[in-house]
């Protein structure tokens, strides 16, 4: 997300693995209609914008080994049981 100079901004840093897992989740979330979760169109807009920003930051979304990279990222992030 980009901030305009007139507004304060918030910066959140993600590891590559976190960005990949979040991108995958946002993609699935944004594809389905969830009228009970989205209360205002602005919420939907932010989720679409966040997905778009992550798409530009995650370098391997079009690689042939995307699913393997996603699996490895999920495994690395999971809590140890």
NULUMLO-753604 format. One record per residue (C-alpha): residue in one letter; x, y, z. Coordinates in Angstrom, 3 decimals. Each point is the difference from the previous one (the first is absolute). Layout:
<rs>
{r 'A' {X Y Z}} ...
</rs>
This chain:
<rs>
{r 'X' {0.000 0.000 0.000}} {r 'X' {1.258 3.425 -0.763}} {r 'X' {-0.443 2.994 2.237}} {r 'X' {-0.629 3.487 -1.206}} {r 'X' {2.350 2.706 1.367}} {r 'X' {-2.884 1.744 1.720}} {r 'X' {-0.844 -3.068 2.108}} {r 'X' {1.851 -1.907 2.665}} {r 'X' {1.037 -3.452 -1.110}} {r 'X' {0.474 -3.366 1.649}} {r 'X' {2.730 -2.347 -1.187}} {r 'X' {-0.241 -3.735 0.584}} {r 'X' {2.869 -2.294 -0.913}} {r 'X' {-0.523 -3.633 -0.966}} {r 'X' {2.510 -2.732 -0.671}} {r 'X' {-0.203 -1.501 -3.488}} {r 'X' {-1.751 -3.034 1.460}} {r 'X' {-2.534 2.114 1.882}} {r 'X' {-0.718 2.071 -3.104}} {r 'X' {-0.504 -3.131 -2.101}} {r 'X' {-2.392 -1.634 2.487}} {r 'X' {-1.939 3.238 0.526}} {r 'X' {-0.234 0.591 -3.762}} {r 'X' {-1.419 -3.484 -0.550}} {r 'X' {-2.546 0.480 2.794}} {r 'X' {-1.042 3.458 -1.242}} {r 'X' {-0.418 -1.328 -3.529}} {r 'X' {-2.364 -2.722 1.212}} {r 'X' {-1.822 2.389 2.347}} {r 'X' {-0.467 2.662 -2.676}} {r 'X' {-1.374 -2.543 -2.488}} {r 'X' {-2.961 -0.933 2.213}} {r 'X' {-2.916 2.165 1.000}} {r 'X' {-0.225 0.464 3.735}} {r 'X' {-2.838 2.451 0.592}} {r 'X' {-0.042 -0.578 3.757}} {r 'X' {3.710 0.763 0.424}} {r 'X' {0.289 3.070 -2.227}} {r 'X' {-2.021 2.793 1.546}} {r 'X' {1.215 2.846 -2.202}} {r 'X' {1.417 0.127 -3.517}} {r 'X' {3.118 1.705 1.393}} {r 'X' {0.932 -3.235 1.798}} {r 'X' {-0.249 -1.914 -3.260}} {r 'X' {2.062 2.669 -1.791}} {r 'X' {2.813 -0.289 2.559}} {r 'X' {0.120 -3.798 -0.336}} {r 'X' {0.167 0.229 -3.809}} {r 'X' {2.711 2.674 0.223}} {r 'X' {2.016 -2.053 2.473}} {r 'X' {-0.217 -3.019 -2.296}} {r 'X' {1.206 2.112 -2.940}} {r 'X' {2.945 1.376 1.984}} {r 'X' {1.017 -3.494 1.107}} {r 'X' {-0.194 -1.237 -3.600}} {r 'X' {2.652 2.541 -0.962}} {r 'X' {2.190 -0.922 2.986}} {r 'X' {-0.148 -3.801 -0.243}} {r 'X' {2.372 -0.989 -2.758}} {r 'X' {-0.974 -3.632 -0.564}} {r 'X' {-3.769 0.157 -0.534}} {r 'X' {0.337 -1.040 -3.651}} {r 'X' {2.740 -2.597 0.504}} {r 'X' {-0.729 -3.616 -0.821}} {r 'X' {0.956 -0.961 3.555}} {r 'X' {-2.424 2.478 1.636}} {r 'X' {-1.968 -2.683 1.845}} {r 'X' {3.210 -1.517 1.371}} {r 'X' {1.205 3.421 1.154}} {r 'X' {-3.362 0.653 1.637}} {r 'X' {0.122 -3.344 1.823}} {r 'X' {3.526 0.713 1.273}} {r 'X' {-1.013 3.497 1.111}} {r 'X' {-3.003 -1.360 1.898}} {r 'X' {2.157 -2.630 1.693}} {r 'X' {2.592 2.579 1.040}} {r 'X' {-2.597 2.327 1.508}} {r 'X' {-2.109 -2.562 1.869}} {r 'X' {0.202 -0.203 3.761}} {r 'X' {2.000 -2.925 1.288}} {r 'X' {-2.348 -2.485 1.631}} 
</rs>
